[in-house]
């Protein structure tokens, strides 16, 4: 009958329109989900860039060069060239920094006066590293190096893991710098270079060249 045919046609259109509408809603929901995911991804990338920019705000290659140069000169006066001695000294420095920083984070975590600890963070780190260094009978240069580097790392990084990773990179850089500097200095000492060219200007030039090379390597890696 005409009524039955009309009902069948209308039912067929409705049945065809429903899946199309459902697919459209599904596509819209998928696009919204993708947009949210893309937004989260952009936010994550932005936070990562901001964190990297904050860390690289400090010229770490030159920090490594300055303290590596001072440690090399002080160590050369105390003993000759030895990779084992350089490694032990650098390892002692890294472990001292890690222990002091761990205690500092423990104070922040369990203390109710967090703002006071953050305000006097430098003094707290200095006191902790001073006690650890004096227990190991380390010289004052060791104490100054450990305090300044640890305080700078705590200021530019957030989180114990990131700070420990940066301290490990700096300790590795100090070891490489001292090994290269003392090795080149020893090579120049036993070479045929005139004695007038074996003084402080040549040592400063060697330190500058090593720091430039390390700066380029760090820029490539990070």
N, CA and C of each residue as an Amber inpcrd file, in Angstrom:
protein
   666
   0.8350000  -1.1920000   0.0000000   0.0000000   0.0000000   0.0000000
   0.8740000   1.2490000   0.0000000   0.3060000   2.4110000  -0.4150000
   1.1130000   3.6430000  -0.4260000   1.6390000   4.0120000   0.9570000
   0.8060000   3.8100000   1.9770000   1.2570000   4.1400000   3.3380000
   2.4250000   3.2750000   3.7770000   2.3580000   1.9890000   3.4290000
   3.4370000   1.0710000   3.8060000   4.7430000   1.4320000   3.0940000
   4.6100000   1.7900000   1.7920000   5.7950000   2.1790000   1.0180000
   6.4240000   3.4610000   1.5960000   5.5740000   4.4200000   1.9380000
   6.0890000   5.6620000   2.5090000   6.8080000   5.4080000   3.8380000
   6.2070000   4.5300000   4.6720000   6.8270000   4.1910000   5.9600000
   8.1620000   3.4920000   5.7580000   8.2500000   2.6500000   4.7440000
   9.5020000   1.9200000   4.4720000  10.5840000   2.8700000   4.0030000
  10.1940000   3.8210000   3.1250000  11.1850000   4.7790000   2.6320000
  11.7040000   5.6530000   3.7640000  10.8090000   6.1580000   4.6190000
  11.1980000   7.0050000   5.7460000  12.0790000   6.2350000   6.7230000
  11.7220000   4.9660000   6.9650000  12.5180000   4.1390000   7.8820000
  13.9070000   3.9050000   7.3260000  13.9920000   3.6970000   6.0270000
  15.3030000   3.4900000   5.3980000  16.1660000   4.7260000   5.4750000
  15.5560000   5.9050000   5.2450000  16.3330000   7.1390000   5.3580000
  16.8250000   7.3610000   6.7700000  15.9800000   7.0860000   7.7360000
  16.3830000   7.2720000   9.1310000  17.5220000   6.3300000   9.4880000
  17.3790000   5.0610000   9.0090000  18.4170000   4.0850000   9.3040000
  19.7370000   4.4390000   8.6260000  19.6440000   5.1250000   7.4520000
  20.8690000   5.5440000   6.7710000  21.4630000   6.7960000   7.3910000
  20.5970000   7.6750000   7.9070000  21.0790000   8.9260000   8.4770000
  21.7010000   8.7320000   9.8480000  21.2230000   7.7240000  10.5950000
  21.7380000   7.5090000  11.9440000  23.2160000   7.1110000  11.9320000
  23.6100000   6.1370000  11.1030000  25.0360000   5.8250000  11.0940000
  25.8920000   6.9890000  10.6290000  25.3670000   7.7620000   9.6440000
  26.1420000   8.9120000   9.1850000  26.3190000   9.9270000  10.3130000
  25.2330000  10.1720000  11.0530000  25.3310000  11.0780000  12.1880000
  26.2500000  10.5420000  13.2740000  26.1630000   9.2350000  13.5070000
  27.0350000   8.6250000  14.5160000  28.4960000   8.7240000  14.1050000
  28.7500000   8.4920000  12.8150000  30.1250000   8.6030000  12.3310000
  30.6410000  10.0400000  12.4630000  29.7560000  11.0110000  12.1630000
  30.1600000  12.3990000  12.2700000  30.4890000  12.7610000  13.7140000
  29.6460000  12.3110000  14.6440000  29.9080000  12.5770000  16.0600000
  31.2040000  11.9110000  16.5020000  31.4190000  10.6840000  15.9850000
  32.6400000   9.9600000  16.3390000  33.8780000  10.6820000  15.8130000
  33.7410000  11.2010000  14.5560000  34.8660000  11.9430000  13.9950000
  35.1370000  13.2130000  14.7890000  34.0680000  13.9030000  15.1910000
  34.2410000  15.1250000  15.9740000  34.9000000  14.8280000  17.3190000
  34.4670000  13.7410000  17.9460000  35.0740000  13.3800000  19.2250000
  36.5500000  13.0020000  19.0370000  36.8390000  12.2720000  17.9600000
  38.2320000  11.9110000  17.6830000  39.0910000  13.1250000  17.4230000
  38.5280000  14.0970000  16.6660000  39.2840000  15.3220000  16.4000000
  39.5290000  16.1000000  17.6840000  38.5100000  16.1290000  18.5610000
  38.6870000  16.8210000  19.8380000  39.7450000  16.1370000  20.6910000
  39.7080000  14.7950000  20.6950000  40.7140000  14.0610000  21.4670000
  42.1080000  14.2990000  20.9150000  42.2220000  14.2970000  19.5860000
  43.5240000  14.5660000  18.9730000  44.0010000  15.9780000  19.2910000
  43.0450000  16.9280000  19.2960000  43.4120000  18.2970000  19.6420000
  43.9190000  18.3990000  21.0640000  43.2630000  17.6880000  21.9890000
  43.7130000  17.6970000  23.3810000  45.0970000  17.0650000  23.4880000
  45.2700000  15.9350000  22.7650000  46.5730000  15.2710000  22.7960000
  47.6640000  16.1510000  22.2040000  47.3280000  16.8360000  21.0970000
  48.3110000  17.7350000  20.4940000  48.6490000  18.8900000  21.4350000
  47.6110000  19.3960000  22.1130000  47.8560000  20.4810000  23.0620000
  48.7420000  20.0410000  24.2110000  48.4930000  18.8230000  24.7030000
  49.3470000  18.3140000  25.7640000  50.7660000  18.1120000  25.2700000
  50.8920000  17.6170000  24.0450000  52.2250000  17.4340000  23.4870000
  52.9640000  18.7440000  23.3300000  52.2400000  19.7830000  22.8570000
  52.8640000  21.1070000  22.7260000  53.2580000  21.6740000  24.0840000
  52.3980000  21.4660000  25.0780000  52.7200000  21.9540000  26.4190000
  53.9430000  21.2440000  26.9820000  54.0160000  19.9300000  26.7360000
  55.1600000  19.1640000  27.2140000  56.4470000  19.6290000  26.5480000
  56.3860000  19.8500000  25.2400000  57.5600000  20.3490000  24.5170000
  57.9590000  21.7380000  24.9920000  56.9480000  22.5820000  25.2490000
  57.2330000  23.9310000  25.7140000  57.8950000  23.8980000  27.0870000
  57.3710000  23.0440000  27.9920000  57.9830000  22.9350000  29.3130000
  59.3980000  22.3900000  29.2280000  59.6050000  21.4340000  28.3090000
  60.9540000  20.8810000  28.1290000  61.9200000  21.9480000  27.6260000
  61.4570000  22.7800000  26.6680000  62.3210000  23.8520000  26.1640000
  62.6070000  24.8840000  27.2470000  61.5910000  25.2110000  28.0420000
  61.8060000  26.1770000  29.1210000  62.7910000  25.6330000  30.1500000
  62.6620000  24.3260000  30.4810000  63.5770000  23.7270000  31.4470000
  65.0030000  23.7160000  30.9050000  65.1470000  23.3630000  29.6180000
  66.4740000  23.3600000  29.0070000  67.0570000  24.7630000  28.9470000
  66.2090000  25.7530000  28.5920000  66.6950000  27.1230000  28.5540000
  67.1350000  27.6160000  29.9180000  66.4300000  27.2260000  30.9610000
  66.8010000  27.6440000  32.3160000  68.1080000  26.9990000  32.7430000
  68.3080000  25.7190000  32.3710000  69.5490000  25.0350000  32.7320000
  70.7310000  25.6330000  31.9850000  70.5380000  25.8770000  30.6710000
  71.6470000  26.3860000  29.8530000  71.8550000  27.8790000  30.0230000
  71.0880000  28.5130000  30.9170000  71.3090000  29.9250000  31.2080000
  72.6740000  30.1320000  31.8540000  73.1480000  29.1150000  32.5430000
  74.4760000  29.1600000  33.1580000  75.4950000  28.6110000  32.1560000
  76.5960000  29.3030000  31.9020000  77.6130000  28.8050000  30.9540000
  78.4230000  27.6680000  31.5780000  77.8530000  26.4800000  31.5890000
  78.4820000  25.3440000  32.2550000  79.8690000  25.0000000  31.7100000
  80.1150000  25.0630000  30.3920000  81.4870000  24.7610000  29.9180000
  82.5420000  25.6570000  30.5450000  82.2140000  26.9320000  30.7390000
  83.1850000  27.8460000  31.3390000  83.2780000  27.6260000  32.8420000
  82.1910000  27.2000000  33.4650000  82.2630000  26.8240000  34.8810000
  83.1930000  25.6310000  35.0560000  83.0280000  24.6330000  34.1810000
  83.9060000  23.4630000  34.2280000  85.3560000  23.8600000  33.9710000
  85.5560000  24.7660000  33.0110000  86.9200000  25.1900000  32.6710000
  87.5790000  25.9150000  33.8390000  86.8540000  26.8140000  34.4930000
  87.4420000  27.5960000  35.5940000  87.8150000  26.6930000  36.7670000
  86.8530000  25.8910000  37.2240000  87.1460000  25.0410000  38.3840000
  88.0930000  23.8980000  38.0150000  87.9920000  23.3950000  36.7820000
  88.9350000  22.3750000  36.3500000  90.3580000  22.9040000  36.2990000
  90.5090000  24.1480000  35.8510000  91.8350000  24.7760000  35.8080000
  92.3990000  24.9460000  37.2130000  91.5790000  25.4390000  38.1300000
  92.0500000  25.6330000  39.5020000  92.3960000  24.3080000  40.1690000
  91.5490000  23.2950000  39.9720000  91.8290000  21.9840000  40.5490000
  93.0800000  21.3660000  39.9350000  93.3020000  21.6060000  38.6480000
  94.4860000  21.0560000  37.9840000  95.7560000  21.6860000  38.5240000
  95.7490000  23.0280000  38.6870000  96.9250000  23.7180000  39.2050000
  97.2130000  23.2950000  40.6390000  96.1710000  23.2080000  41.4520000
  96.3540000  22.8050000  42.8470000  96.8400000  21.3630000  42.9360000
  96.2600000  20.4800000  42.0940000  96.6610000  19.0810000  42.1110000
  98.0610000  18.8700000  41.5750000  98.4790000  19.7290000  40.6250000
  99.8280000  19.5980000  40.0650000 100.8880000  19.9470000  41.1050000
 100.5390000  20.8930000  41.9690000 101.4850000  21.2460000  43.0210000
 101.5820000  20.1560000  44.0890000 100.5000000  19.4060000  44.2330000
 100.4780000  18.3880000  45.2660000 101.0720000  17.0720000  44.7820000
 100.7680000  16.6590000  43.5520000 101.2640000  15.4130000  43.0050000
 101.3120000  15.5300000  41.4930000 101.9680000  14.5730000  40.8640000
 102.1240000  14.5790000  39.4200000 100.8680000  14.1140000  38.7020000
 101.0580000  13.8490000  37.4020000  99.9340000  13.4450000  36.5630000
  99.5580000  11.9960000  36.8440000  98.2930000  11.7740000  37.1590000
  97.7880000  10.4230000  37.4170000  96.2880000  10.4180000  37.1670000
  95.8520000   9.5930000  36.2140000  94.4190000   9.5040000  35.9260000
  93.6460000   8.9310000  37.1060000  94.2670000   8.0070000  37.8160000
  93.5940000   7.4170000  38.9810000  93.3600000   8.4740000  40.0560000
  94.3590000   9.3200000  40.2800000  94.2080000  10.3890000  41.2850000
  93.1310000  11.3890000  40.8630000  93.1220000  11.7390000  39.5780000
  92.0860000  12.6620000  39.0850000  90.7080000  12.0430000  39.2370000
  90.5930000  10.7540000  38.9200000  89.3010000  10.0730000  39.0220000
  88.8210000  10.0150000  40.4720000  89.7170000   9.7160000  41.3940000
  89.3200000   9.6420000  42.8020000  88.8900000  11.0110000  43.3290000
  89.6440000  12.0390000  42.9510000  89.2990000  13.3850000  43.4120000
  87.9390000  13.8290000  42.8530000  87.7100000  13.5410000  41.5780000
  86.4290000  13.9090000  40.9640000  85.2830000  13.0980000  41.5580000
  85.5190000  11.8270000  41.8220000  84.4820000  10.9890000  42.4380000
  84.1550000  11.4680000  43.8470000  85.1710000  11.8500000  44.6150000
  84.9230000  12.4030000  45.9480000  84.0820000  13.6820000  45.8670000
  84.3920000  14.5220000  44.8830000  83.6250000  15.7570000  44.7070000
  82.1710000  15.4570000  44.3630000  81.9510000  14.5290000  43.4360000
  80.5830000  14.1930000  43.0280000  79.7880000  13.5830000  44.1830000
  80.3890000  12.6470000  44.9130000  79.6800000  12.0040000  46.0270000
  79.3870000  12.9980000  47.1410000  80.3120000  13.9300000  47.3760000
  80.0640000  14.9680000  48.3860000  78.8800000  15.8410000  47.9860000
  78.8170000  16.2320000  46.7310000  77.7020000  17.0490000  46.2480000
  76.3810000  16.2900000  46.3170000  76.3890000  15.0260000  45.9190000
  75.1600000  14.2290000  45.9440000  74.6560000  14.0590000  47.3810000
  75.5650000  13.7680000  48.3130000  75.1610000  13.5790000  49.7040000
  74.5940000  14.8670000  50.2930000  75.2550000  15.9920000  50.0510000
  74.7690000  17.2660000  50.5750000  73.4220000  17.6340000  49.9550000
  73.2790000  17.4260000  48.6600000  72.0240000  17.7640000  47.9990000
  70.8850000  16.8490000  48.4620000  71.1840000  15.5730000  48.7080000
  70.1590000  14.6510000  49.2160000  69.6830000  15.0650000  50.6040000
  70.6090000  15.4430000  51.4660000  70.2300000  15.9220000  52.7950000
  69.4220000  17.2150000  52.7060000  69.7970000  18.0730000  51.7800000
  69.0670000  19.3310000  51.5920000  67.6240000  19.0540000  51.1580000
  67.4290000  18.1260000  50.2220000  66.0740000  17.7740000  49.7880000
  65.3000000  17.0760000  50.9020000  65.9880000  16.3330000  51.7480000
  65.3130000  15.7030000  52.8840000  64.7970000  16.7600000  53.8540000
  65.5830000  17.7990000  54.0770000  65.1160000  18.8910000  54.9300000
  63.8940000  19.5830000  54.3260000  63.9220000  19.7790000  53.0140000
  62.7750000  20.4040000  52.3550000  61.5330000  19.5300000  52.4250000
  61.7170000  18.2360000  52.3910000  60.5760000  17.3140000  52.3360000
  59.9210000  17.1370000  53.6990000  60.7180000  17.0610000  54.7430000
  60.1800000  16.7260000  56.0530000  60.0600000  17.9230000  56.9820000
  60.5760000  19.0610000  56.5920000  60.5130000  20.2280000  57.4780000
  59.2690000  21.0550000  57.1720000  58.7480000  21.6790000  58.2120000
  57.5880000  22.5570000  58.0290000  58.0130000  23.9680000  57.6050000
  59.2620000  24.3280000  57.8640000  59.7720000  25.6550000  57.5030000
  60.4720000  25.5840000  56.1510000  59.7200000  25.2240000  55.1160000
  60.3080000  25.0590000  53.7880000  60.8070000  26.3760000  53.2290000
  60.0370000  27.4430000  53.4360000  60.4390000  28.7450000  52.9010000
  61.7410000  29.2360000  53.5390000  61.9160000  28.9580000  54.8210000
  63.1460000  29.3730000  55.5100000  64.3390000  28.6040000  54.9590000
  64.1620000  27.3030000  54.7130000  65.2520000  26.4830000  54.1720000
  65.6100000  26.9370000  52.7670000  64.5930000  27.2620000  51.9590000
  64.8810000  27.7350000  50.6050000  65.5750000  29.0940000  50.6200000
  65.2060000  29.9330000  51.5760000  65.8230000  31.2550000  51.6470000
  67.2920000  31.1650000  52.0460000  67.5970000  30.2710000  52.9810000
  68.9710000  30.1000000  53.4480000  69.5920000  28.8330000  52.8550000
  69.2140000  28.5200000  51.6170000  69.7020000  27.3030000  50.9800000
  71.2150000  27.2750000  50.8100000  71.8000000  28.4280000  50.4440000
  73.2460000  28.4770000  50.2360000  74.0000000  28.1800000  51.5290000
  73.5410000  28.7650000  52.6370000  74.2110000  28.5370000  53.9090000
  74.0630000  27.0880000  54.3600000  72.8840000  26.5100000  54.1120000
  72.6770000  25.1070000  54.5060000  73.5690000  24.1870000  53.6810000
  73.6150000  24.4220000  52.3640000  74.4940000  23.6100000  51.5230000
  75.9590000  23.7970000  51.9200000  76.3450000  25.0250000  52.2060000
  77.7280000  25.2820000  52.6120000  78.0630000  24.5450000  53.8970000
  77.1450000  24.5490000  54.8560000  77.3980000  23.8780000  56.1270000
  77.5090000  22.3650000  55.9310000  76.6050000  21.7960000  55.1250000
  76.6380000  20.3540000  54.8930000  77.9240000  19.9380000  54.1730000
  78.2700000  20.6620000  53.1160000  79.4780000  20.3140000  52.3560000
  80.7310000  20.5740000  53.1950000  80.6980000  21.6020000  54.0290000
  81.8440000  21.8890000  54.9060000  82.0990000  20.7230000  55.8590000
  81.0320000  20.2050000  56.4580000  81.1920000  19.0840000  57.3900000
  81.6970000  17.8330000  56.6700000  81.1360000  17.5630000  55.4800000
  81.5650000  16.3800000  54.7290000  83.0100000  16.5260000  54.2670000
  83.3700000  17.7280000  53.7850000  84.7310000  17.9430000  53.2920000
  85.7520000  17.8800000  54.4280000  85.4330000  18.4610000  55.5670000
  86.3610000  18.4090000  56.6940000  86.5010000  16.9870000  57.2290000
  85.4400000  16.2130000  57.1540000  85.5440000  14.8050000  57.5690000
  86.5020000  14.0390000  56.6560000  86.5170000  14.3990000  55.3590000
  87.4330000  13.7700000  54.4130000  88.7980000  14.4620000  54.3600000
  88.9610000  15.5540000  55.1400000  90.2180000  16.3150000  55.1760000
  90.5670000  16.8630000  53.7880000  89.5680000  17.4590000  53.1480000
  89.7570000  18.0490000  51.8320000  90.2050000  19.5050000  51.9620000
  90.9030000  20.0280000  50.9640000  91.3520000  21.4340000  51.0120000
  90.2000000  22.4030000  50.7740000  90.5060000  23.6860000  50.9590000
  89.4770000  24.7210000  50.8220000  88.9780000  24.8480000  49.3820000
  89.8490000  24.6150000  48.4000000  89.4140000  24.6990000  47.0020000
  88.3670000  23.6530000  46.6890000  88.5080000  22.4670000  47.2550000
  87.4970000  21.4170000  47.1040000  86.1630000  21.8850000  47.6710000
  86.1970000  22.5140000  48.8550000  84.9860000  23.0110000  49.4950000
  84.3140000  24.0930000  48.6550000  85.0930000  25.0650000  48.1720000
  84.5250000  26.1560000  47.3770000  83.9150000  25.6410000  46.0830000
  84.6190000  24.7300000  45.4190000  84.1120000  24.1670000  44.1670000
  82.8030000  23.4230000  44.3840000  82.7590000  22.5840000  45.4080000
  81.5570000  21.7930000  45.6730000  80.3710000  22.6820000  46.0310000
  80.6030000  23.7080000  46.8600000  79.5030000  24.5700000  47.3080000
  78.9320000  25.3760000  46.1500000  79.7910000  26.0290000  45.3700000
  79.3120000  26.9070000  44.3060000  78.6030000  26.1200000  43.2010000
  79.1620000  24.9950000  42.7890000  78.5290000  24.2070000  41.7300000
  77.2020000  23.6300000  42.2130000  77.1670000  23.0990000  43.4280000
  75.9220000  22.5130000  43.9480000  74.8350000  23.5710000  44.0880000
  75.1910000  24.7380000  44.5910000  74.1890000  25.8060000  44.7370000
  73.6660000  26.2530000  43.3760000  74.5330000  26.3680000  42.3830000
  74.0870000  26.7560000  41.0410000  73.1540000  25.7090000  40.4480000
  73.4590000  24.4440000  40.6390000  72.6010000  23.3770000  40.1150000
  71.2340000  23.3870000  40.7870000  71.2110000  23.5780000  42.0970000
  69.9400000  23.6160000  42.8290000  69.0850000  24.8030000  42.3860000
  69.7280000  25.9050000  42.0350000  68.9840000  27.0960000  41.6410000
  68.3610000  26.9690000  40.2460000  69.0240000  26.3040000  39.3250000
  68.5400000  26.2670000  37.9380000  67.7550000  25.0110000  37.6090000
  67.7870000  23.9960000  38.4650000  67.0750000  22.7360000  38.1870000
  66.0620000  22.4550000  39.2840000  65.0480000  21.6970000  38.9290000
  64.0250000  21.2660000  39.8800000  63.9570000  19.7490000  39.8640000
  64.0080000  19.1770000  41.0470000  63.9350000  17.7180000  41.1440000
  65.3070000  17.1110000  41.3870000  65.3270000  16.1330000  42.2950000
  66.6040000  15.5160000  42.6790000  67.2400000  14.7820000  41.5140000
  66.4360000  14.1190000  40.6810000  66.9860000  13.3210000  39.5900000
  67.6730000  14.1970000  38.5480000  67.0290000  15.2950000  38.1540000
  67.6280000  16.1950000  37.1580000  68.8830000  16.8460000  37.7220000
  68.8380000  17.2540000  38.9790000  70.0060000  17.8690000  39.5960000
  71.1660000  16.8830000  39.6880000  70.8710000  15.6320000  40.0390000
  71.9300000  14.6250000  40.1150000  72.5240000  14.3500000  38.7400000
  71.6680000  14.3300000  37.7140000  72.1700000  14.1040000  36.3530000
  73.0940000  15.2400000  35.9160000  72.7030000  16.4770000  36.2340000
  73.5510000  17.6130000  35.8620000  74.8670000  17.5940000  36.6290000
  74.8370000  17.2190000  37.9010000  76.0780000  17.1010000  38.6660000
  76.9810000  16.0170000  38.0940000  76.3800000  14.9280000  37.6090000
  77.1720000  13.8670000  36.9880000  77.8390000  14.3580000  35.7100000
  77.1020000  15.1310000  34.9070000  77.6810000  15.6930000  33.6820000
  78.8320000  16.6390000  34.0150000  78.6400000  17.4780000  35.0340000
  79.6970000  18.4250000  35.4190000  80.9190000  17.6850000  35.9530000
  80.6910000  16.6480000  36.7650000  81.8220000  15.8740000  37.2800000
  82.5840000  15.1850000  36.1490000  81.8540000  14.6610000  35.1690000
  82.5140000  14.0560000  34.0110000  83.3190000  15.0960000  33.2380000
  82.7420000  16.3010000  33.0890000  83.4640000  17.3700000  32.4130000
  84.7240000  17.7840000  33.1640000  84.6470000  17.8390000  34.4840000
  85.8320000  18.1780000  35.2710000  86.9240000  17.1250000  35.1260000
  86.5250000  15.8620000  35.1020000  87.5180000  14.7970000  34.9230000
  88.1870000  14.8880000  33.5540000  87.3760000  15.0850000  32.5060000
  87.9310000  15.1770000  31.1490000  88.8360000  16.4000000  31.0220000
  88.4060000  17.5190000  31.5820000  89.2100000  18.7460000  31.4860000
  90.5550000  18.5650000  32.1920000  90.5250000  18.0500000  33.4040000
  91.7790000  17.8960000  34.1480000  92.7110000  16.8920000  33.4720000
  92.1360000  15.7970000  32.9600000  92.9720000  14.8070000  32.2870000
  93.6130000  15.3970000  31.0340000  92.8220000  16.1380000  30.2410000
  93.3680000  16.7500000  29.0220000  94.3810000  17.8370000  29.3560000
  94.0690000  18.6650000  30.3390000  94.9620000  19.7680000  30.6850000
  96.2980000  19.2500000  31.2120000  96.2570000  18.3170000  32.1410000
  97.5050000  17.8070000  32.7040000  98.2970000  16.9960000  31.6800000
  97.5720000  16.2740000  30.8050000  98.2770000  15.5300000  29.7720000
  98.9900000  16.4420000  28.7870000  98.2840000  17.5070000  28.3390000
  98.9270000  18.4510000  27.4140000 100.0560000  19.2290000  28.0910000
  99.8640000  19.5660000  29.3410000 100.9250000  20.2700000  30.0660000
 102.1540000  19.3920000  30.2050000 101.9580000  18.1200000  30.4730000
 103.0890000  17.2010000  30.5870000 103.7750000  17.0180000  29.2330000
 102.9650000  16.9680000  28.1550000 103.5510000  16.8290000  26.8180000
 104.3840000  18.0490000  26.4490000 103.9010000  19.2390000  26.7880000
 104.6650000  20.4590000  26.5040000 105.9330000  20.5210000  27.3550000
 105.8390000  20.0410000  28.5830000 106.9880000  20.0960000  29.4870000
 108.1580000  19.2730000  28.9630000 107.8650000  18.1180000  28.3560000
 108.9210000  17.2350000  27.8610000 109.1190000  17.3570000  26.3480000
 108.6630000  18.4320000  25.7690000 108.8520000  18.6610000  24.3380000
 110.0060000  19.6280000  24.1150000 110.2460000  19.9270000  22.8390000
 111.3490000  20.8240000  22.5190000 110.9720000  22.2810000  22.4740000
 109.8490000  22.6470000  23.0930000 109.4260000  24.0510000  23.1130000
 110.3470000  24.8420000  24.0250000 110.7260000  26.0520000  23.6380000
 111.6010000  26.8610000  24.4860000 110.9970000  27.1050000  25.8630000
 111.8300000  27.1940000  26.8840000 111.3180000  27.3980000  28.2530000
 110.4870000  28.6710000  28.4080000 110.7860000  29.6990000  27.5790000
 110.0300000  30.9530000  27.6970000 108.5660000  30.7880000  27.3080000
 108.2310000  29.7090000  26.5780000 106.8610000  29.4890000  26.1290000
 106.1470000  28.4330000  26.9670000 106.6760000  28.0970000  28.1070000
 106.0660000  27.0620000  28.9450000 105.4390000  27.6450000  30.2050000
 105.1620000  28.9220000  30.2130000 104.6330000  29.5580000  31.4040000
 103.1180000  29.6370000  31.4140000 102.6140000  30.6260000  32.1650000
 101.1770000  30.7950000  32.3540000 100.4130000  31.1060000  31.0740000
 100.9390000  31.9170000  30.1550000 100.1790000  32.1600000  28.9110000
  99.8440000  30.8960000  28.1450000 100.7940000  29.9690000  28.0670000
 100.5340000  28.7110000  27.3610000  99.5020000  27.8720000  28.1170000
  99.5930000  27.8530000  29.4360000  98.6150000  27.1030000  30.2310000
  97.2040000  27.6770000  30.0620000  97.0960000  28.9870000  30.0690000
  95.7880000  29.6210000  29.8650000  95.2540000  29.3340000  28.4570000
  96.1470000  29.3190000  27.4760000  95.7330000  29.0120000  26.1090000
  95.2420000  27.5730000  26.0030000  95.9220000  26.6550000  26.6590000
  95.4890000  25.2540000  26.6650000  94.1070000  25.1260000  27.3120000
  93.9160000  25.7930000  28.4580000  92.6160000  25.7360000  29.1420000
  91.5130000  26.3240000  28.2700000  91.8140000  27.4200000  27.5770000
  90.8160000  28.0400000  26.7060000  90.4340000  27.1100000  25.5520000
  91.4150000  26.4670000  24.9340000  91.1270000  25.5560000  23.8140000
  90.2950000  24.3580000  24.2800000  90.6240000  23.8140000  25.4220000
  89.8560000  22.6830000  25.9470000  88.4230000  23.1000000  26.2500000
  88.2410000  24.2850000  26.8280000  86.8930000  24.7480000  27.1550000
  86.0660000  24.9980000  25.8950000  86.7010000  25.5010000  24.8250000
  85.9820000  25.7180000  23.5660000  85.5250000  24.3940000  22.9720000
  86.4060000  23.3940000  22.9920000  86.0350000  22.0720000  22.4710000
  84.9070000  21.4660000  23.3030000  84.9950000  21.5480000  24.6250000
  83.9470000  20.9990000  25.4860000  82.6340000  21.7470000  25.3020000
  82.7000000  23.0500000  25.0700000  81.4800000  23.8290000  24.8280000
  80.7810000  23.3490000  23.5590000  81.5440000  23.0970000  22.5080000
  80.9450000  22.5890000  21.2810000  80.3310000  21.2070000  21.4640000
  81.0140000  20.3490000  22.2100000  80.4640000  18.9960000  22.4580000
  79.1780000  19.0710000  23.2540000  79.1350000  19.9180000  24.2920000
  77.9190000  20.0530000  25.1080000  76.7690000  20.6380000  24.2980000
  77.0630000  21.5780000  23.3920000  76.0180000  22.1450000  22.5340000
  75.4330000  21.0820000  21.6100000  76.2660000  20.1650000  21.1300000
  75.7800000  19.0990000  20.2620000  74.9330000  18.0990000  21.0390000
  75.3940000  17.7560000  22.2540000  74.6900000  16.7430000  23.0410000
  73.4020000  17.2770000  23.6440000  73.3970000  18.5610000  24.0670000
  72.2460000  19.1110000  24.7700000  71.6200000  20.2720000  24.0260000
